[in-house]
Amino acid sequence: MVSNFEKIFNKESFVIPDYDKTNIVDLVRLIYNYSGMNFKETKSMQELKKYVLNKKHIVLILVDGMGSDLLDNMNNKGLFYNNKKMDIQTVFPTATGCVLTTVATSKYPSSTGIFGWFGYNRKLCLNYYTLLTKERQSKEDLNIDLKKIFKRPSIFNELKRKTTVLQPNHLLDSKYTNYCAASNIRKGYSDYDEAMDIIKKETNSKEDTFTYLYIPYVDTLEHQNGPYSKLVYDEVEKIEKNIEKLFPLNDDTEIIVIADHGQIPINNVVYMDLNKYHKYFYAYPSIDMGTSTFFVKKDMIKEFEKEFHKDFDNKLILFKKEEFIKRNMFGKKMTKYANDSLGEYISLCKKGYAFYSDYKEDTSFPKGNHTGLTKEELMIPLIVLKND
């Protein structure tokens, strides 16, 4: 018998994540096993071994926002499309802060408790920005031990290979980057040329190396112009042309290119008036514009549900948190910290909508967005580049 949950997902063309299928966690765990870690090998990891080899020099490039759907819709099928081995699943929520933390820790969101752009720490009663590591109301830096927020350590600091984490210069000294990569393994780049020069140097090293490059610019352009805009396609082609400068590769070098998520076009924006809804909450709504979670006072639950449906029906779909947890939407084995980082309710935007849960936030109209459960957001490419 199909439940109402499954009926809604079928109607809205949402995808229930299946982490038994090949996903981004399998991929990074395989790479980290090649780099001295000892994660239990899954069937998906064994399948990935056909494409991702234990080379002397492993380069992992993550292009923020470059989902499989984006590559499939480009008119000019270039380096990435022609070297895509398969589509794999990212984690949910399809939010940058969530996925980057998964890549750094090799843990599912059900373990990390890091779900999106916004977070809530129940023990500290703290509403915060995940990647910015700032308090949400005051916008001031979090002056606390970040281990109280990021419970899982970054694997980048533990690998047995010579490791380099490449970030744009403006992100290099952020608290989040510092959490992900110790000062001795992280480097900044000002443009693609500089990033490629650093990669070339690392792949000519006599030591075994792992190099991780994070590229944020495609995602930014998608938010501003929509995921199918010429500016977005041009940026992907620009990245491809710069990576081509690395060829011919050494025979002992392999470059793996992935994304954290894809994006979908946005036609409508929905706003929540916190002047009205503040009385229902004991914490700010969090996660992001595609998926949100609501921390509702026990004595306000019925009234909240009534008002939410009245204000947002046909735009947002409201679920109880337990519906997501019992289906392992965030990964298996939900930790108490992850469970506490979610509210009593979770909403999903209908396709084409973006949701602003705080009128005080920047409410510029996005033309592209993510964090939802459409195929376009959830499926990412596995691209492998090496000498033939």
ChimeraX attribute file (.defattr): number of C-alpha atoms within 10 A of each C-alpha:
attribute: neighborCount
match mode: 1-to-1
recipient: residues
	/A:1	4
	/A:2	6
	/A:3	7
	/A:4	9
	/A:5	11
	/A:6	14
	/A:7	11
	/A:8	12
	/A:9	14
	/A:10	12
	/A:11	8
	/A:12	15
	/A:13	14
	/A:14	20
	/A:15	18
	/A:16	18
	/A:17	21
	/A:18	15
	/A:19	20
	/A:20	12
	/A:21	14
	/A:22	21
	/A:23	23
	/A:24	26
	/A:25	23
	/A:26	27
	/A:27	22
	/A:28	20
	/A:29	23
	/A:30	26
	/A:31	24
	/A:32	21
	/A:33	17
	/A:34	20
	/A:35	23
	/A:36	12
	/A:37	15
	/A:38	11
	/A:39	12
	/A:40	10
	/A:41	12
	/A:42	15
	/A:43	11
	/A:44	17
	/A:45	21
	/A:46	14
	/A:47	12
	/A:48	20
	/A:49	13
	/A:50	9
	/A:51	16
	/A:52	23
	/A:53	17
	/A:54	16
	/A:55	18
	/A:56	20
	/A:57	24
	/A:58	26
	/A:59	24
	/A:60	20
	/A:61	18
	/A:62	20
	/A:63	21
	/A:64	23
	/A:65	33
	/A:66	30
	/A:67	30
	/A:68	27
	/A:69	21
	/A:70	23
	/A:71	22
	/A:72	12
	/A:73	12
	/A:74	18
	/A:75	8
	/A:76	12
	/A:77	12
	/A:78	14
	/A:79	18
	/A:80	20
	/A:81	17
	/A:82	12
	/A:83	16
	/A:84	18
	/A:85	17
	/A:86	15
	/A:87	18
	/A:88	21
	/A:89	25
	/A:90	28
	/A:91	29
	/A:92	26
	/A:93	28
	/A:94	29
	/A:95	30
	/A:96	23
	/A:97	22
	/A:98	26
	/A:99	28
	/A:100	20
	/A:101	27
	/A:102	27
	/A:103	21
	/A:104	18
	/A:105	24
	/A:106	26
	/A:107	22
	/A:108	26
	/A:109	25
	/A:110	25
	/A:111	22
	/A:112	24
	/A:113	28
	/A:114	32
	/A:115	34
	/A:116	27
	/A:117	20
	/A:118	27
	/A:119	29
	/A:120	29
	/A:121	19
	/A:122	16
	/A:123	10
	/A:124	9
	/A:125	10
	/A:126	17
	/A:127	19
	/A:128	25
	/A:129	22
	/A:130	24
	/A:131	21
	/A:132	20
	/A:133	22
	/A:134	18
	/A:135	19
	/A:136	20
	/A:137	13
	/A:138	8
	/A:139	12
	/A:140	12
	/A:141	14
	/A:142	17
	/A:143	9
	/A:144	9
	/A:145	8
	/A:146	13
	/A:147	10
	/A:148	11
	/A:149	22
	/A:150	18
	/A:151	15
	/A:152	18
	/A:153	17
	/A:154	21
	/A:155	19
	/A:156	26
	/A:157	19
	/A:158	14
	/A:159	17
	/A:160	16
	/A:161	19
	/A:162	15
	/A:163	23
	/A:164	23
	/A:165	23
	/A:166	24
	/A:167	21
	/A:168	19
	/A:169	13
	/A:170	10
	/A:171	16
	/A:172	19
	/A:173	15
	/A:174	14
	/A:175	17
	/A:176	18
	/A:177	18
	/A:178	14
	/A:179	18
	/A:180	23
	/A:181	23
	/A:182	14
	/A:183	14
	/A:184	10
	/A:185	15
	/A:186	20
	/A:187	18
	/A:188	18
	/A:189	19
	/A:190	11
	/A:191	10
	/A:192	16
	/A:193	14
	/A:194	12
	/A:195	21
	/A:196	18
	/A:197	13
	/A:198	17
	/A:199	21
	/A:200	16
	/A:201	9
	/A:202	21
	/A:203	23
	/A:204	15
	/A:205	12
	/A:206	9
	/A:207	12
	/A:208	19
	/A:209	22
	/A:210	26
	/A:211	23
	/A:212	20
	/A:213	22
	/A:214	17
	/A:215	18
	/A:216	17
	/A:217	17
	/A:218	20
	/A:219	27
	/A:220	16
	/A:221	20
	/A:222	26
	/A:223	21
	/A:224	17
	/A:225	18
	/A:226	22
	/A:227	29
	/A:228	19
	/A:229	16
	/A:230	13
	/A:231	16
	/A:232	25
	/A:233	21
	/A:234	14
	/A:235	14
	/A:236	21
	/A:237	18
	/A:238	13
	/A:239	18
	/A:240	14
	/A:241	14
	/A:242	14
	/A:243	18
	/A:244	14
	/A:245	13
	/A:246	15
	/A:247	12
	/A:248	10
	/A:249	18
	/A:250	15
	/A:251	12
	/A:252	16
	/A:253	20
	/A:254	23
	/A:255	20
	/A:256	23
	/A:257	22
	/A:258	26
	/A:259	28
	/A:260	29
	/A:261	32
	/A:262	32
	/A:263	30
	/A:264	27
	/A:265	20
	/A:266	20
	/A:267	14
	/A:268	14
	/A:269	18
	/A:270	17
	/A:271	14
	/A:272	17
	/A:273	13
	/A:274	16
	/A:275	9
	/A:276	9
	/A:277	16
	/A:278	15
	/A:279	12
	/A:280	19
	/A:281	18
	/A:282	15
	/A:283	19
	/A:284	24
	/A:285	26
	/A:286	26
	/A:287	29
	/A:288	24
	/A:289	25
	/A:290	24
	/A:291	26
	/A:292	27
	/A:293	27
	/A:294	24
	/A:295	20
	/A:296	23
	/A:297	15
	/A:298	11
	/A:299	9
	/A:300	12
	/A:301	15
	/A:302	11
	/A:303	10
	/A:304	18
	/A:305	16
	/A:306	10
	/A:307	13
	/A:308	16
	/A:309	14
	/A:310	10
	/A:311	14
	/A:312	16
	/A:313	12
	/A:314	10
	/A:315	18
	/A:316	23
	/A:317	17
	/A:318	18
	/A:319	16
	/A:320	14
	/A:321	17
	/A:322	13
	/A:323	13
	/A:324	16
	/A:325	16
	/A:326	12
	/A:327	13
	/A:328	18
	/A:329	21
	/A:330	24
	/A:331	20
	/A:332	16
	/A:333	13
	/A:334	20
	/A:335	14
	/A:336	11
	/A:337	18
	/A:338	19
	/A:339	17
	/A:340	15
	/A:341	23
	/A:342	24
	/A:343	23
	/A:344	17
	/A:345	20
	/A:346	23
	/A:347	19
	/A:348	22
	/A:349	25
	/A:350	21
	/A:351	20
	/A:352	16
	/A:353	22
	/A:354	30
	/A:355	23
	/A:356	21
	/A:357	23
	/A:358	18
	/A:359	12
	/A:360	10
	/A:361	10
	/A:362	8
	/A:363	14
	/A:364	9
	/A:365	14
	/A:366	19
	/A:367	24
	/A:368	26
	/A:369	28
	/A:370	29
	/A:371	30
	/A:372	30
	/A:373	27
	/A:374	21
	/A:375	21
	/A:376	20
	/A:377	31
	/A:378	30
	/A:379	27
	/A:380	28
	/A:381	30
	/A:382	26
	/A:383	23
	/A:384	22
	/A:385	23
	/A:386	15
	/A:387	11
	/A:388	6
